[in-house]
Amino acid sequence: MDYEDLFVNAIKSSADFPIDVELDGYPDVLFDIVFNERIKPDEVQKITAALEKFFFRYNRWHFKPIHYISSMWGDPPEQINVFTVRIHIDFGSAMPTALLGAVKVIAKSEADIYRLILN
């Protein structure tokens, strides 16, 4: 098993919901967050607030920052369907562990998530 497989396995095992990982465009990653029920603004807010806090904390302590999270500064996440929102994160030249950190933050947000798709 190579490093990439180990990393993908670490991502997949970092939450109590299924995570599909297709990282062809890294460092640009689309987070498709599928909820158990129709999208509720307060559930989306839990995730966006957690990611915003993560972004500022990560960039404060790392020389190579995360460039962009699309849900910050008033941009609502893109609604894909009645159950799914998409958040685009440009990890720039940040360490790949930043991706794992973002996934863990989403998992700990206490939002009612059914599945996470990273592509």
N, C-alpha and C positions, 0 to 999 in steps of 0.2 A: 504494500500500500504506500503510495507516495504522499508527499506533503499536501497536495491539493485535495486528495481524497480525505485525508485526516481533517483538513480545514472544513470541507463540506460536511463531514460527519459531525464536527463540533457545532456547526451552525444548526444542522438538523436536530441535534439533541439538546439545544439550548432553550426549548420552549415545550409546553405541554400540548401544543397543537401541531399539526403537520406543517412542514416547511419544504417547499419545492425550490431547488436551487439550480438556476441556469444563468451563469455569470459571464456570458459571452461579451458583454459590453463594459466590464469593469474597467475603470473606476466609476462609470455611470451605472447606477443600479436603480431599477424600478421596483418598488415595494408595492405589490398588489396585496392589499389587506382585505381578506374576505371575512365578513362578520357572520355570526350565527343567525342573526335576524336582519331585517331591513336596516339600513344605515340610520343611526341616531347621532345627531350632532355632538351630544355629550360623550359618546363612545369615541368618535373621531378626535375630539378635543383631548381626551386622555392620552392618545398616541402622539398627537402633534405637540402637546406640552412636554411630554417626556422626551421626544426627539430634540426639541429646542433646547432643553436643559442639557442634554447629552452633547449637542453641538457646541455650546459655549464652554462646557467643562472640558471637552476633548481639546478644542482649539486653544484653550488657555494653557494646557500642559504639554502640548506637542508642537514641535518645530514645523512639521509638515501638516497643515490643517486640512480639515474637511472643507471643500469649497462652498457647497450649496445644499440646502434642503428646501425643496419646492414649497412645502407647506408653511414656511416661515414668512414673516413680514406681510401678513394679510392675504397670501395666496391660499385659498382653500385647496385641499387635496382634490385631484380630478376624480369625479365619480364615473366608474366604469360600467356599473349596473346597480341595481337596487341593494346589492349586498357588498359591493366591492369599491374601495377607493384606492387610488394610486398616488404614491409619494415618490418623487424622483430625488435621489441623493447622488451628488457628484462628490465622490470621496477624494478627488484630486490626487495628490501624492501622499495622502495619509496611509499609514500602515494598514494592511488587510485586516488586522485585528479590530480596526474601527468598524468594519462591517459587522463583525461578530458582536461588538459592543452595541451597535444600533439594534440588532436583532434582539439581544437580551433586554434592552430598554423597552422595546415594543412588547416583549413577552411579560415583563414586569409591570406594564402600564395598567393592568387589571381591566383592559377592554375585553369585550365579549368576542374574541377572535375565533373563527372556525379554521382558517388556514392562512398561511403567508406564502406568497409566491415571489421569489426574487429572480428578476430577469434583466 
